[in-house]
Amino acid sequence: LHTNMAASLSALLPYFPPVDFAMGYGSAVFQQSGHNDSTSMIDLVLAVEDPLAWHTEQLQRHPEHYSGIKHLGPEAIVYVQENFGAGCYYNTLVPVPGSSQLSTFPPCVQRLPTFSCLVKYGVVKTSTLCHELTEWPTLYLSGRMHKPVRGVNIITSTPAIDAAASTNLTNALHLAILGLPETFTEEQLFMVLLKFAITKIAGISYWGDFRMVFGENPKKVRNIVHGSLDKFKQLYQPQIDTSPFVCRLHGSNLQSDMSPEARNAMLLGLPHNITSRLSEKSRLKVTQTPHGKKLLKFAVSAVVGQYSRTQSLKGIATAGGIKTLVYVWQKLSRTYLGK
């Protein structure tokens, strides 16, 4: 897929009703160091204006994408989507017609009709996505958009989503700066290196995520950054260039404004869902002492931990038993068997 990623991902869109926004993410879309993506499932997020109308049409076109919940009708699907987890409804292990090598998959998958790739797609309401990107209520989709993604719709996005995505990146940059020393490199900015998970962008959405304990490669954050460092630089360059709190020294070295006034401004500019979890005393520590980064980590972990669990549990219900077992098998085989 990497040969012509934009065209390859765009070719998937005819399998779905029209969307406002689409993005591909994960190891099948952009490279991770030490990871063979030849058998990875393609991950997509689709933002739609009217989820009820969208699921109604998709159920008519591809009922096989859905688990048994489809028998309750599109209203039930939308209810589950919007009232549990992070506001996103996933269909997983969806085969796109074509041909493929199936030898690396379990026997139950090898018996499926031939396909060119497997897709997991999540559907979110457009207004929910915009709120997620600006306010960080769950850090689920916003966390995924802290990393390089590719818009795959003919109309890649809407102006509202573009503006919200820019705010999301600015907030991620400033949160990272608050957890770094005065001078640092771009690579340090983008990854978690130390035992206590100093604040860095690629790791923000993994703080408190129980998938990093079970089923996910524990080196995932490092692999993501090492495999896509140039893409991270390109993604965050506008935010680095326009932020009043950081400047470039030379090469990949950066320097942040460590004054209490600047750090307080960065902190107060973060989404309320993060700052509201800090007491006034904790906020002073964040802006005036080197120990404040741990308090920020705890605040972010509280958000991520809550919704990574509920969204993953919702995923079990929406995928169905067999698909859940296959999905977990793939995760574990890549993590522990190196397949």
C-alpha positions as CSV (number, residue, x, y, z in Angstrom):
1,L,0.0,0.0,0.0
2,H,2.9,2.4,0.6
3,T,3.7,2.6,-3.1
4,N,0.9,5.0,-3.7
5,M,-0.8,5.4,-0.4
6,A,-3.2,8.3,-1.2
7,A,-4.5,6.5,-4.3
8,S,-4.8,3.2,-2.4
9,L,-6.7,4.6,0.4
10,S,-9.0,6.7,-1.8
11,A,-9.9,3.5,-3.7
12,L,-11.5,2.3,-0.5
13,L,-14.0,5.1,-0.3
14,P,-16.6,3.7,-2.9
15,Y,-17.3,1.0,-0.3
16,F,-18.8,3.6,2.0
17,P,-21.6,6.2,1.7
18,P,-20.3,9.8,1.4
19,V,-18.3,11.2,4.3
20,D,-17.2,14.7,5.4
21,F,-13.8,13.5,6.4
22,A,-11.7,10.4,6.2
23,M,-8.3,9.5,7.5
24,G,-6.1,6.4,7.4
25,Y,-3.9,5.7,10.4
26,G,-1.9,2.8,11.9
27,S,1.0,0.7,10.8
28,A,-0.5,-0.2,7.5
29,V,-0.8,3.4,6.5
30,F,2.5,4.9,7.7
31,Q,5.7,3.1,8.5
32,Q,6.6,1.9,12.0
33,S,10.2,0.9,12.7
34,G,10.6,-2.9,13.1
35,H,7.2,-3.6,11.8
36,N,6.2,-5.6,8.8
37,D,3.0,-4.0,7.5
38,S,2.3,-6.5,4.7
39,T,-0.5,-8.2,6.7
40,S,-1.6,-5.2,8.8
41,M,-5.2,-4.2,8.8
42,I,-6.0,-0.7,7.4
43,D,-7.5,1.6,10.0
44,L,-9.9,4.3,8.9
45,V,-11.9,7.0,10.7
46,L,-14.9,8.4,8.8
47,A,-16.7,11.6,10.0
48,V,-20.3,11.9,8.8
49,E,-22.8,14.7,9.3
50,D,-25.8,12.4,9.9
51,P,-24.8,9.0,11.5
52,L,-28.3,7.6,11.3
53,A,-28.7,8.2,7.6
54,W,-25.1,7.0,7.0
55,H,-25.6,3.7,8.9
56,T,-29.0,3.1,7.3
57,E,-27.4,3.3,3.8
58,Q,-24.4,1.2,4.8
59,L,-26.6,-1.5,6.3
60,Q,-28.4,-1.7,3.0
61,R,-25.1,-1.8,1.0
62,H,-22.9,-4.0,3.3
63,P,-24.8,-5.6,6.1
64,E,-22.0,-8.1,6.4
65,H,-19.8,-5.4,7.8
66,Y,-21.9,-5.3,11.0
67,S,-22.1,-7.8,13.9
68,G,-25.4,-9.0,15.3
69,I,-26.3,-5.5,16.5
70,K,-27.5,-4.8,12.9
71,H,-30.7,-6.8,13.7
72,L,-31.7,-4.0,16.1
73,G,-31.6,-1.5,13.3
74,P,-29.6,1.7,12.6
75,E,-31.1,3.5,15.5
76,A,-29.5,1.1,17.9
77,I,-26.1,1.4,16.1
78,V,-26.2,5.2,16.5
79,Y,-27.2,4.9,20.1
80,V,-24.2,2.7,20.9
81,Q,-22.0,5.0,18.8
82,E,-22.9,8.2,20.6
83,N,-23.6,7.0,24.2
84,F,-20.7,4.6,24.9
85,G,-16.9,5.1,24.7
86,A,-15.5,7.8,22.6
87,G,-18.4,8.4,20.2
88,C,-16.9,6.2,17.4
89,Y,-18.5,3.0,16.1
90,Y,-16.1,0.5,14.6
91,N,-16.6,-2.3,12.1
92,T,-13.5,-4.5,12.0
93,L,-11.9,-7.2,9.8
94,V,-13.9,-6.0,6.8
95,P,-12.6,-7.7,3.7
96,V,-12.3,-5.6,0.6
97,P,-12.8,-7.8,-2.5
98,G,-9.7,-8.9,-4.4
99,S,-6.9,-11.4,-3.7
100,S,-4.5,-11.7,-0.9
101,Q,-2.0,-14.1,0.8
102,L,-3.9,-15.5,3.8
103,S,-1.3,-17.8,5.2
104,T,-0.4,-15.4,8.1
105,F,-4.0,-15.3,9.4
106,P,-5.9,-17.9,11.5
107,P,-7.7,-20.7,9.7
108,C,-11.1,-19.2,10.2
109,V,-9.9,-16.1,8.2
110,Q,-8.2,-18.2,5.6
111,R,-11.5,-19.7,4.7
112,L,-13.0,-16.3,3.9
113,P,-13.4,-15.3,0.2
114,T,-10.2,-13.8,-1.2
115,F,-9.7,-10.1,-0.6
116,S,-7.1,-7.4,-1.3
117,C,-7.0,-6.1,2.3
118,L,-8.7,-6.1,5.6
119,V,-10.2,-2.8,6.9
120,K,-11.3,-1.6,10.3
121,Y,-13.3,1.6,10.0
122,G,-14.8,3.9,12.7
123,V,-17.7,6.2,12.1
124,V,-18.0,9.4,14.1
125,K,-20.4,12.4,13.9
126,T,-18.6,15.4,12.4
127,S,-19.6,17.7,15.3
128,T,-18.3,15.1,17.8
129,L,-15.0,14.9,16.0
130,C,-14.6,18.7,16.1
131,H,-15.4,18.8,19.8
132,E,-13.0,16.0,20.4
133,L,-10.2,17.8,18.6
134,T,-10.6,21.1,20.5
135,E,-11.7,20.0,24.0
136,W,-10.0,16.5,24.4
137,P,-13.0,14.9,26.2
138,T,-11.6,11.4,25.5
139,L,-8.2,11.8,23.8
140,Y,-9.2,8.9,21.6
141,L,-9.5,10.3,18.1
142,S,-7.6,13.5,18.9
143,G,-4.7,11.3,20.2
144,R,-4.6,9.5,16.9
145,M,-4.5,12.8,15.1
146,H,-1.4,13.8,17.1
147,K,0.4,11.4,14.8
148,P,0.8,11.6,11.0
149,V,-2.5,10.7,9.2
150,R,-3.6,11.0,5.6
151,G,-6.9,12.5,4.4
152,V,-8.4,10.1,1.9
153,N,-11.7,11.7,0.9
154,I,-12.0,13.6,-2.4
155,I,-13.0,16.5,-0.1
156,T,-10.3,15.7,2.5
157,S,-12.0,17.6,5.2
158,T,-14.3,20.4,6.0
159,P,-13.0,23.9,7.1
160,A,-14.3,23.2,10.6
161,I,-12.4,20.0,10.9
162,D,-9.3,21.6,9.5
163,A,-9.4,24.4,12.1
164,A,-10.1,21.9,14.9
165,A,-7.2,19.7,13.8
166,S,-4.8,22.6,13.9
167,T,-5.9,23.4,17.4
168,N,-5.4,19.8,18.4
169,L,-1.8,19.9,17.2
170,T,-1.1,23.2,18.9
171,N,-2.3,21.9,22.2
172,A,-0.3,18.7,21.8
173,L,2.8,20.7,21.1
174,H,2.3,22.9,24.2
175,L,1.5,20.0,26.4
176,A,4.8,18.3,25.3
177,I,6.8,21.5,25.8
178,L,5.6,21.7,29.4
179,G,7.1,18.3,30.1
180,L,10.5,19.0,28.4
181,P,13.7,20.8,29.5
182,E,14.5,24.2,28.0
183,T,16.4,22.8,25.1
184,F,15.5,19.5,23.3
185,T,15.5,17.8,19.9
186,E,12.6,17.2,17.6
187,E,12.9,13.5,18.2
188,Q,12.7,14.0,22.0
189,L,9.6,16.1,21.4
190,F,7.9,13.3,19.5
191,M,8.5,10.3,21.6
192,V,8.5,8.7,25.1
193,L,12.0,7.7,26.1
194,L,12.2,7.5,29.9
195,K,10.7,5.3,32.5
196,F,8.3,7.9,33.9
197,A,7.0,8.8,30.5
198,I,8.1,12.4,30.2
199,T,5.4,14.3,28.1
200,K,6.0,13.9,24.4
201,I,3.5,14.0,21.6
202,A,3.4,10.4,20.3
203,G,2.9,9.1,23.8
204,I,0.2,11.4,25.0
205,S,-2.7,9.3,23.8
206,Y,-1.1,6.1,25.3
207,W,-0.9,7.4,28.9
208,G,-3.2,5.1,30.8
209,D,-4.2,3.1,27.8
210,F,-4.6,-0.5,28.9
211,R,-3.9,-1.8,25.4
212,M,-0.2,-0.9,26.0
213,V,-0.3,-3.6,28.8
214,F,-2.3,-6.2,26.8
215,G,-2.3,-6.7,23.1
216,E,-0.2,-3.8,21.9
217,N,3.5,-3.8,21.2
218,P,5.2,-2.1,24.2
219,K,7.7,-0.5,21.9
220,K,4.9,1.0,19.7
221,V,5.5,4.7,20.5
222,R,9.2,4.4,19.8
223,N,8.6,2.5,16.6
224,I,6.0,5.0,15.4
225,V,8.4,7.9,15.8
226,H,11.5,6.2,14.4
227,G,9.5,5.0,11.4
228,S,7.9,8.3,10.6
229,L,10.2,11.0,12.0
230,D,10.1,13.1,8.8
231,K,6.3,12.9,8.7
232,F,6.2,14.1,12.3
233,K,8.4,17.1,11.4
234,Q,6.2,18.0,8.5
235,L,3.0,17.6,10.6
236,Y,4.2,19.9,13.4
237,Q,6.3,22.4,11.4
238,P,3.5,25.0,11.2
239,Q,2.8,24.8,14.9
240,I,6.5,25.1,15.8
241,D,7.0,28.0,13.4
242,T,4.0,30.0,14.8
243,S,4.1,29.2,18.5
244,P,5.4,32.1,20.6
245,F,6.7,29.6,23.2
246,V,9.4,27.7,21.1
247,C,12.1,28.6,18.7
248,R,14.5,26.7,16.6
249,L,18.2,26.9,17.5
250,H,20.0,24.9,14.8
251,G,19.2,21.7,12.9
252,S,16.7,19.7,14.9
253,N,17.4,21.5,18.2
254,L,14.6,23.6,19.8
255,Q,14.3,25.9,22.8
256,S,11.2,26.7,24.8
257,D,10.4,29.8,26.8
258,M,10.7,28.6,30.4
259,S,9.4,31.8,32.1
260,P,6.5,31.2,34.5
261,E,4.4,33.6,32.4
262,A,4.9,31.6,29.2
263,R,4.4,28.3,30.9
264,N,1.2,29.5,32.6
265,A,-0.1,30.8,29.2
266,M,0.6,27.4,27.6
267,L,-1.1,25.6,30.5
268,L,-4.2,27.8,30.5
269,G,-4.5,27.3,26.7
270,L,-4.9,23.6,27.1
271,P,-8.3,22.0,26.9
272,H,-10.4,22.5,30.0
273,N,-10.8,18.8,30.4
274,I,-7.1,18.6,31.3
275,T,-6.6,21.8,33.3
276,S,-9.8,21.2,35.3
277,R,-8.2,18.1,36.7
278,L,-5.4,20.2,38.3
279,S,-5.8,22.1,41.5
280,E,-4.5,25.6,41.8
281,K,-1.5,24.3,43.7
282,S,-0.8,21.7,41.0
283,R,-1.0,24.3,38.3
284,L,1.7,26.4,40.1
285,K,3.9,23.3,40.2
286,V,3.4,22.7,36.5
287,T,4.5,26.3,35.7
288,Q,7.2,26.8,38.3
289,T,8.8,23.4,39.1
290,P,10.4,20.5,37.2
291,H,8.0,18.1,39.0
292,G,4.9,19.5,37.4
293,K,5.1,17.3,34.3
294,K,4.1,14.3,36.5
295,L,0.9,16.1,37.5
296,L,0.1,16.7,33.8
297,K,0.7,13.1,33.1
298,F,-1.7,12.0,35.8
299,A,-4.4,14.4,34.4
300,V,-4.0,13.1,30.9
301,S,-3.9,9.4,32.1
302,A,-7.2,9.9,33.9
303,V,-8.9,10.8,30.6
304,V,-7.1,8.2,28.4
305,G,-7.6,5.3,30.9
306,Q,-11.3,5.9,31.2
307,Y,-12.1,6.0,27.5
308,S,-9.6,3.5,26.2
309,R,-11.3,0.9,28.3
310,T,-14.9,1.8,27.5
311,Q,-14.2,2.2,23.8
312,S,-12.3,-1.2,23.6
313,L,-15.2,-2.9,25.5
314,K,-17.6,-1.3,23.1
315,G,-15.4,-2.6,20.2
316,I,-16.0,-6.2,21.5
317,A,-19.7,-5.7,21.4
318,T,-19.8,-4.1,17.9
319,A,-17.3,-6.6,16.4
320,G,-18.9,-9.8,17.6
321,G,-17.2,-12.7,19.3
322,I,-15.3,-14.3,16.3
323,K,-14.0,-11.1,14.9
324,T,-12.8,-10.0,18.4
325,L,-10.9,-13.3,18.8
326,V,-9.3,-12.9,15.4
327,Y,-8.4,-9.3,16.1
328,V,-6.8,-10.1,19.5
329,W,-4.9,-13.0,17.9
330,Q,-3.4,-10.7,15.3
331,K,-2.3,-8.2,18.0
332,L,-0.8,-10.8,20.2
333,S,1.0,-12.6,17.3
334,R,2.6,-9.3,16.2
335,T,3.5,-8.3,19.7
336,Y,4.9,-11.6,21.1
337,L,5.6,-13.8,18.1
338,G,6.9,-11.2,15.8
339,K,4.5,-12.1,13.0
